[in-house]
Amino acid sequence: MILKMKRFTFLTVLSVIILVGINSCGTKDDPKPEADTPTMKSIEVSGENKNFEAQITFSEGVYKNTDMTGNLDENSFNVTLTGGTGMSSYVVNHTSGQTNATIYIELSDYSVGTETLNISPKDGNSIFNAQAIAMASSEIQTAGIDGTVHETINVKDDGSGTGIVRWTANNTYILDGFVFVNDGQTLTIEEGTVIKGKAGQGENASALIVARGGKIMAEGTAEHPIIFTAEADDLNGSVQDLADGLWGGVIILGKAKTNTVPNEQQIEGIPQTEPRGVYGGDINTDNSGVLRYISIRHGGTDIGEGNEINGLTLGAVGSGTTIEYIEVFANKDDGIEFFGGMPRLKNIITAFCGDDSYDYDQGFRGYGQFWLAVQGYERGDRLGEHDGGTDPETGEPYAIPTIYNATYVGRGDGAAKRTITFRDNAGGNYANSIFYNQEKGIDVELLVDECSYTRFDNGQLTIKNNMFYSVGEPAIKVSTGEGVAEADQITADAVLAQYFNDANNEIADPGFNITGNTFNVIPSNEVSGNLTTVPDSWFTTVNYKGAIDPANDWTAGWTLFSKYMN
């Protein structure tokens, strides 16, 4: 019995030794299994217009650093967009150790539906797992973007106005009749937006009107201007450049003061039966919003009895309104007309309009700088038609705006057109400007009673430090009304002739290149001498005369006129 037990014990021990030996051999010789390299498993993209989200899912929790710390960020990825609109920026949202990350992407413009999004690690040391193993730099996820929403939106006003609304550049807006921004409403127009007016005359005319108390926030850019044009215009040649009268225009109505009696009036171009067409008040600093980098084309439809809408009409607009970088191109009536108020405008173009380039009346007292007016193709009357008042003509406040750095280019000999007319008791100040190629010069109305020559006598009409070239002589003279004695006319003309020299005006060639279809109004000759200082901090101090810096053409690219510069 004892012998059997010993034999059993021996065999048991031997078996254990053998098993331990086998296990020892296996542990010593077999390699450990390798940890997996982290990967990007999938991508999901959502969003529309300019803003998108890319949801990235990883094969396991990942980190920015090798010690299991750090959230992934913009330096962890390469994010690119190909095949359409470019990318403006992206932001990464991730929590250390999580298996997913969200990348928020903003496009530089609206998606056109053909873009491909590509996402990969920044390099081979930018994304790690818990074992400190880096994601391969060749790892990549791609996805198409299709958030395109392009609509043509018909805008018709039933009396309730536009409302508080934002018009965006991915849509085209069609003005169907008179469309108002009512009192208390704000219309915001995104850069690059195109607004088109339906054709029609009289009660069927189309226009955008910002009523008193309404506000427009239309802020284009040089790269993406806001364009107002005719419905037929595809912006690719469907409408000839010089076509006019195809729709109405843009009208801004404010609460600033005029010199009419009564102070509140119905704006030109809007039927008298429309109560929202009233302008005027006593708030000279009234703010109707912002208009910046806007091109207004092919307007000026007839609303009856030869009454056309101006390209841009400003009725009693206040100084709180921002108006700069505006083009009015091929309007059938005036380019811009001011009815009283105190608006301030910089970097303005009126080109190839059918009537006057800049027309003011009813006590306009605003500021202007860098105003360009170009006539051609046998169209255009006065470059400046400047009236003081209507009813009464001698109403106060007098029309005495201040305009620096204008360039006015006329139609030349044979057209019998005037450079500027001051009449109906209008005053005004022009300085550091260039007047070019017009058969007749500046005329100042002389009457028996109070008149524009009175404004000159009182120092409220000044023409100083300007350059004239190919302008009919005399450059400044009077135009007389009934009852003015010939001797008084001769005396007044002599006074103006002497004033022309005393006020540092000169006859000199600015060096424009105007031939055929070329209207290059960038000075090539010296225009930096004999300048007068600007009268207010609103004005920009520059070292040249005229509207355009010889070294920097601010009209380039965003205007239709710029194609005629070369």
C-alpha positions in Angstrom: 0.0 0.0 0.0 2.8 2.4 0.9 4.6 1.4 -2.3 1.5 2.3 -4.4 1.2 5.7 -2.8 4.8 6.6 -3.4 4.5 5.6 -7.1 1.4 7.9 -7.4 3.1 10.8 -5.7 6.1 10.5 -8.0 3.9 10.4 -11.1 2.0 13.5 -9.9 5.1 15.5 -9.3 6.6 14.4 -12.6 3.4 15.6 -14.4 3.5 19.0 -12.7 7.2 19.4 -13.6 6.5 18.5 -17.2 3.5 21.0 -17.4 5.6 23.7 -15.7 8.4 23.1 -18.2 6.0 23.3 -21.1 4.5 26.5 -19.9 7.9 28.0 -19.2 9.0 27.2 -22.7 5.8 28.8 -24.2 6.3 32.0 -22.2 9.9 32.3 -23.1 9.6 31.7 -26.8 6.1 33.2 -27.9 6.0 37.0 -28.8 3.4 39.3 -27.3 0.6 40.4 -29.6 1.1 44.0 -31.0 -1.3 46.8 -30.1 -3.4 48.1 -33.0 -2.6 51.4 -34.7 -5.5 53.9 -34.3 -7.5 54.8 -37.4 -10.3 57.0 -38.5 -13.2 54.7 -39.1 -15.8 57.0 -40.6 -16.9 60.6 -41.4 -20.3 62.2 -41.5 -20.9 65.7 -42.8 -24.0 67.9 -42.3 -24.8 71.6 -42.8 -25.8 74.0 -45.6 -24.9 77.2 -47.2 -21.5 78.2 -45.7 -21.4 76.3 -42.4 -20.8 72.5 -42.1 -19.9 69.9 -39.4 -17.7 66.9 -40.0 -18.1 64.1 -37.4 -15.0 61.9 -37.3 -15.2 58.5 -35.5 -11.9 56.8 -34.5 -11.2 53.1 -33.9 -10.5 53.8 -30.2 -10.0 56.7 -27.8 -7.3 59.1 -29.0 -5.1 61.9 -27.5 -3.0 64.8 -28.7 0.0 63.6 -26.6 1.8 60.3 -26.0 1.0 60.3 -22.2 -2.7 60.0 -22.7 -3.3 63.7 -22.4 -4.5 66.6 -24.6 -7.6 67.3 -26.7 -7.2 67.2 -30.5 -7.2 70.7 -32.0 -6.6 72.5 -35.3 -2.9 71.5 -35.2 -3.9 67.8 -35.2 -5.5 67.7 -38.6 -5.0 68.6 -42.2 -8.4 69.8 -43.5 -8.8 70.7 -47.1 -11.6 71.4 -49.6 -11.4 70.8 -53.3 -13.6 71.1 -56.3 -15.7 74.2 -55.6 -15.9 76.9 -53.0 -12.9 77.5 -50.8 -12.7 77.1 -47.1 -12.5 80.2 -44.8 -11.7 78.5 -41.5 -12.2 75.4 -39.3 -12.4 74.6 -35.6 -11.9 71.2 -33.9 -13.9 70.1 -30.9 -12.6 67.0 -29.1 -12.2 65.7 -25.5 -9.1 63.7 -24.6 -9.6 59.9 -24.8 -12.9 60.1 -26.8 -13.6 58.1 -29.9 -15.0 61.0 -31.9 -14.2 64.6 -32.9 -16.3 67.3 -34.5 -14.7 69.7 -37.0 -16.7 72.9 -37.7 -16.0 74.3 -41.2 -16.9 77.7 -42.6 -16.7 78.1 -46.4 -15.5 81.4 -48.0 -18.7 81.4 -50.0 -21.9 79.4 -50.5 -21.4 75.7 -51.4 -21.9 75.0 -55.1 -22.5 71.3 -54.3 -19.3 70.0 -55.9 -16.8 70.3 -53.0 -14.9 67.4 -51.5 -13.8 67.5 -47.9 -10.5 65.8 -47.0 -9.4 65.2 -43.4 -6.2 63.5 -42.3 -3.7 63.7 -39.4 -1.4 66.7 -39.5 1.6 64.3 -39.6 2.8 61.0 -38.1 3.0 62.5 -34.6 -0.2 64.4 -34.1 -2.8 61.8 -32.9 -2.0 58.9 -30.4 -3.9 56.1 -28.7 -3.5 54.9 -25.1 -0.5 52.8 -25.9 1.3 56.0 -27.4 1.0 54.6 -30.9 0.6 57.3 -33.5 -2.0 57.4 -36.2 -0.4 57.0 -39.6 -0.2 60.3 -41.6 -1.6 58.5 -44.6 -4.9 57.9 -42.8 -7.6 60.0 -44.5 -11.4 60.4 -44.7 -13.2 62.1 -47.5 -16.8 63.2 -48.0 -18.8 65.3 -50.5 -20.4 68.5 -49.4 -23.8 69.4 -50.8 -25.6 72.0 -48.9 -26.5 74.1 -51.9 -29.7 76.1 -51.6 -30.1 78.5 -54.6 -33.6 80.0 -54.9 -35.2 82.8 -56.9 -37.4 84.6 -54.4 -40.1 86.9 -55.7 -40.6 89.8 -53.3 -44.0 91.5 -53.5 -45.2 94.1 -50.9 -48.8 93.9 -49.8 -48.3 96.9 -47.5 -46.6 95.1 -44.7 -43.1 95.8 -46.1 -40.1 93.4 -46.1 -40.2 92.8 -42.3 -37.1 92.3 -40.3 -35.3 90.0 -42.7 -31.9 89.0 -44.1 -31.4 88.5 -47.9 -28.5 86.1 -48.6 -26.1 85.7 -51.5 -27.1 82.1 -52.3 -30.5 83.4 -53.5 -31.6 85.9 -56.1 -34.4 88.3 -55.1 -36.9 89.7 -57.6 -38.5 93.1 -56.7 -42.1 92.8 -57.9 -43.4 96.3 -57.8 -42.6 98.9 -55.1 -41.1 97.1 -52.1 -40.8 99.1 -48.9 -38.7 98.6 -45.8 -41.3 100.0 -43.4 -40.9 102.1 -40.3 -39.3 99.9 -37.6 -38.1 97.2 -40.0 -34.5 96.4 -41.0 -33.5 94.8 -44.2 -30.1 93.2 -44.1 -28.5 92.3 -47.4 -25.5 90.0 -47.4 -22.4 90.7 -49.4 -22.6 89.2 -52.9 -26.4 89.2 -53.1 -28.1 90.0 -56.4 -31.4 91.9 -56.4 -33.3 92.3 -59.6 -36.2 94.5 -60.5 -39.1 93.4 -62.7 -39.7 95.4 -65.8 -42.7 97.7 -65.8 -43.7 101.4 -65.9 -46.2 103.5 -64.0 -47.9 101.6 -61.3 -46.1 98.4 -62.4 -42.7 99.9 -61.8 -40.3 98.1 -59.4 -38.0 99.7 -56.8 -36.7 99.2 -53.3 -37.7 102.0 -50.9 -36.5 102.4 -47.4 -39.2 104.4 -45.7 -38.7 106.9 -42.8 -37.9 104.9 -39.7 -36.8 101.8 -41.7 -33.3 100.7 -42.0 -31.2 99.0 -44.6 -27.9 97.2 -43.8 -26.4 96.4 -47.2 -22.7 95.8 -46.7 -21.0 94.4 -49.8 -17.3 94.1 -50.3 -14.9 94.8 -53.1 -14.7 91.0 -53.7 -18.5 90.5 -53.3 -20.4 93.6 -54.1 -24.2 93.8 -53.8 -25.8 94.3 -57.2 -29.2 95.8 -58.1 -30.1 95.2 -61.7 -32.9 94.3 -64.1 -34.6 90.9 -64.0 -33.4 90.2 -67.5 -29.8 90.6 -66.5 -27.9 87.3 -66.0 -24.7 89.3 -65.3 -23.1 87.6 -68.3 -24.1 89.7 -71.3 -27.9 89.0 -71.6 -28.4 92.8 -71.1 -26.2 95.3 -72.9 -24.1 97.4 -70.6 -25.8 100.7 -71.7 -29.4 99.5 -71.5 -31.4 101.7 -69.2 -34.9 102.2 -67.9 -35.4 98.4 -67.3 -36.6 98.8 -63.7 -36.8 101.5 -61.0 -34.0 102.1 -58.6 -33.1 102.4 -54.9 -34.8 105.1 -52.7 -33.8 106.0 -49.1 -36.1 108.3 -47.1 -35.1 109.9 -43.9 -36.1 112.4 -41.2 -33.6 115.1 -41.7 -34.5 118.7 -42.5 -35.4 120.2 -45.9 -36.1 123.8 -46.8 -39.5 123.2 -48.2 -42.9 124.3 -46.9 -44.2 122.1 -45.5 -41.0 120.3 -44.4 -42.4 116.9 -45.2 -42.8 116.0 -48.9 -43.7 113.1 -51.1 -40.6 111.7 -52.9 -40.2 112.0 -56.6 -40.7 108.7 -58.4 -43.4 107.3 -56.0 -47.1 107.7 -56.6 -48.6 110.5 -54.5 -51.1 108.0 -53.1 -48.4 106.0 -51.3 -48.2 107.3 -47.7 -44.8 105.5 -47.1 -43.2 107.8 -49.7 -43.0 110.8 -47.3 -39.6 112.2 -46.4 -38.4 115.1 -44.1 -38.3 116.0 -40.5 -35.9 117.7 -38.0 -33.5 114.9 -37.1 -30.4 115.8 -39.1 -28.4 112.9 -37.7 -31.0 110.4 -38.7 -29.6 106.9 -39.5 -31.1 104.9 -42.3 -28.4 102.2 -42.1 -25.4 101.3 -44.2 -24.9 101.1 -48.0 -21.4 99.9 -49.0 -20.0 98.4 -52.2 -23.3 98.5 -54.1 -23.7 98.6 -57.9 -27.1 99.9 -59.2 -27.5 99.1 -62.9 -30.0 99.7 -65.8 -32.6 101.6 -63.8 -34.7 104.6 -64.3 -38.1 103.3 -65.5 -40.8 105.9 -66.3 -43.6 106.0 -63.7 -45.7 108.5 -65.7 -45.5 111.9 -67.4 -41.8 111.6 -68.1 -41.1 111.1 -64.4 -38.3 108.6 -64.1 -36.7 107.1 -61.0 -33.1 108.0 -60.2 -30.5 105.4 -59.7 -30.2 106.3 -56.1 -32.6 108.8 -54.5 -31.9 110.2 -51.1 -34.8 112.1 -49.5 -33.9 114.0 -46.3 -31.3 111.3 -45.4 -29.4 112.1 -42.2 -25.7 112.2 -41.4 -25.9 109.0 -39.4 -26.3 106.9 -42.6 -23.2 105.4 -44.0 -23.0 105.6 -47.8 -19.8 104.7 -49.5 -18.5 102.7 -52.6 -21.7 103.1 -54.6 -21.9 102.8 -58.4 -24.9 103.9 -60.5 -24.4 102.7 -64.1 -26.6 103.4 -67.1 -29.6 104.9 -65.3 -32.2 106.6 -67.6 -32.6 109.6 -65.3 -30.2 111.1 -62.8 -27.4 109.1 -61.2 -28.0 110.3 -57.7 -30.4 112.9 -56.5 -30.5 114.5 -53.1 -33.6 116.1 -51.6 -32.5 118.1 -48.6 -30.9 116.3 -45.7 -27.3 115.9 -44.6 -26.1 112.5 -45.9 -22.3 112.0 -46.3 -21.1 110.0 -49.3 -17.6 108.7 -50.2 -16.3 106.8 -53.2 -19.2 107.3 -55.5 -19.5 106.6 -59.3 -22.2 107.7 -61.7 -21.5 106.5 -65.3 -23.4 106.9 -68.6 -26.6 108.1 -67.0 -29.3 109.7 -69.2 -29.8 113.0 -67.3 -27.7 114.6 -64.6 -24.9 112.8 -62.7 -25.4 114.5 -59.3 -28.5 116.5 -58.7 -29.4 118.3 -55.4 -32.2 120.4 -54.2 -34.3 121.4 -51.2 -31.5 122.4 -48.8 -29.1 119.5 -49.3 -26.2 120.2 -46.8 -24.2 116.9 -46.9 -20.6 116.0 -47.4 -19.1 114.3 -50.4 -15.6 113.0 -51.3 -14.2 111.0 -54.1 -17.2 111.5 -56.4 -16.7 110.3 -60.0 -19.0 111.2 -62.8 -18.4 110.0 -66.4 -20.6 110.9 -69.4 -20.4 109.3 -72.8 -22.2 107.5 -75.6 -24.2 110.7 -76.3 -26.0 110.5 -72.9 -26.0 112.8 -69.9 -27.0 116.4 -69.3 -25.2 118.3 -66.5 -22.5 116.7 -64.4 -24.0 118.7 -61.5 -27.4 120.2 -61.3 -27.5 122.1 -58.1 -30.8 123.7 -57.0 -31.3 125.5 -53.7 -35.1 125.3 -53.1 -38.4 124.6 -54.8 -41.1 126.1 -52.6 -39.8 128.6 -51.7 -36.6 128.9 -53.7 -35.1 131.0 -51.0 -36.1 128.6 -48.2 -33.7 127.9 -45.4 -31.5 126.1 -44.6 -29.7 126.9 -47.8 -28.4 124.1 -50.0 -24.7 124.3 -49.2 -23.0 120.9 -49.4 -19.2 120.5 -49.3 -17.6 118.3 -51.9 -13.9 117.5 -52.1 -12.0 115.3 -54.6 -14.6 115.1 -57.4 -13.7 114.1 -60.9 -16.3 115.1 -63.5 -15.8 114.0 -67.1 -18.2 115.4 -69.7 -19.2 114.7 -73.3 -16.9 117.2 -75.0 -17.4 119.8 -77.7 -20.6 119.6 -79.7 -22.8 118.3 -77.0 -23.5 121.8 -75.6 -23.7 120.5 -72.0 -22.8 122.3 -68.8 -20.3 121.2 -66.2 -22.3 122.4 -63.2 -25.3 124.7 -62.8 -26.0 126.5 -59.5 -29.5 128.0 -59.4 -32.6 128.6 -57.3 -30.5 130.1 -54.5 -28.2 127.0 -54.3 -24.7 127.3 -52.8 -22.1 124.7 -52.4 -18.3 124.1 -52.1 -16.1 122.3 -54.5 -12.4 121.9 -53.8 -9.4 119.7 -54.9 -11.4 118.5 -57.8 -11.0 117.9 -61.6 -13.4 119.1 -64.2 -12.7 117.7 -67.7 -14.0 117.7 -71.3 -17.3 119.6 -71.2 -18.3 122.3 -73.8 -19.7 124.6 -71.1 -18.2 125.4 -67.7 -19.9 126.3 -64.4 -22.8 128.7 -64.4 -24.1 130.6 -61.4 -27.6 132.0 -61.6 -27.9 135.8 -61.3 -31.3 137.3 -60.6 -32.6 140.6 -59.5 -33.6 139.1 -56.2 -31.8 136.6 -53.9 -30.2 133.9 -55.9 -27.1 131.6 -56.2 -24.9 134.6 -57.0 -26.0 135.9 -53.6 -24.7 132.7 -52.1 -21.4 133.4 -53.9 -21.3 136.9 -52.6 -21.8 135.6 -49.1 -19.0 133.1 -49.3 -21.5 130.2 -49.4 -20.6 129.1 -53.0 -16.9 128.4 -53.4 -14.9 126.8 -56.2 -11.3 126.6 -55.1 -8.0 124.7 -55.7 -9.5 122.8 -58.7 -8.2 121.7 -62.0 -10.0 122.4 -65.3 -9.1 121.0 -68.7 -11.0 121.0 -72.0 -13.8 122.9 -70.3 -15.4 125.8 -72.2 -14.3 129.3 -71.3 -15.0 131.1 -69.2 -14.8 128.2 -66.7 -17.2 130.1 -64.4 -19.8 132.6 -65.4 -23.3 133.8 -64.6 -26.5 132.9 -66.2 -29.1 135.7 -65.9 -32.8 135.8 -65.3 -35.4 138.2 -66.3 -34.7 141.9 -65.5 -31.0 141.6 -64.9 -29.2 144.6 -66.5 -26.4 143.8 -69.0 -24.0 145.9 -67.0 -24.7 143.8 -63.9 -24.0 140.6 -65.9 -20.7 142.0 -67.2 -19.7 143.0 -63.7 -20.6 139.7 -62.2 -18.7 137.8 -64.9 -15.6 139.9 -64.2 -15.8 139.1 -60.5 -16.1 135.4 -61.2 -13.2 135.5 -63.6 -11.0 137.2 -61.0 -12.2 134.8 -58.3 -11.2 131.8 -60.5 -7.6 132.8 -60.2 -7.7 134.1 -56.7 -9.2 130.8 -55.5 -6.2 128.9 -56.8 -8.0 127.2 -59.7 -5.9 126.2 -62.7 -6.1 125.1 -66.3 -4.0 121.9 -66.5 -4.2 118.4 -68.1 -4.6 115.6 -65.6 -3.6 113.1 -68.1 -6.7 111.0 -68.6 -6.9 108.5 -71.5 -10.4 108.9 -73.0 -10.6 107.4 -76.5 -13.3 105.3 -78.1 -14.6 102.9 -75.5 -11.8 103.7 -73.0 -12.6 106.0 -70.2 -9.4 105.8 -68.1 -9.8 108.6 -65.5 -6.7 107.8 -63.5 -4.4 110.8 -63.7 -1.1 110.2 -65.4 0.1 113.8 -65.0 0.9 115.7 -61.8 -2.2 116.4 -59.7 -0.7 116.7 -56.3 0.0 120.4 -56.2 -1.9 123.4 -54.9 -4.3 121.6 -52.5 -6.4 123.0 -49.8 -7.0 121.4 -46.4 -10.1 119.4 -45.7 -12.6 121.2 -43.5 -13.8 118.4 -41.2 -12.4 115.1 -39.7 -14.9 113.1 -41.8 -12.9 113.9 -44.9 -9.8 111.9 -45.8 -6.7 113.9 -46.2 -5.0 112.9 -49.5 -2.2 114.3 -51.6 -4.0 114.5 -55.0 -6.8 116.2 -56.8 -9.8 114.3 -58.2 -11.6 111.2 -57.2 -9.0 108.5 -57.8 -5.6 108.1 -56.3 -3.1 107.8 -59.2 -1.5 104.9 -57.3 -4.7 103.1 -56.2 -7.8 102.6 -58.3 -10.6 102.0 -55.8 -13.1 101.3 -58.7 -11.3 98.2 -59.9 -13.1 94.9 -59.9 -16.3 95.5 -58.2 -17.8 98.1 -60.6 -19.2 97.6 -64.1 -17.5 100.8 -65.0 -14.1 99.4 -64.3 -14.2 97.4 -67.6 -14.2 100.8 -69.4 -11.0 102.0 -67.6 -8.7 100.1 -70.0 
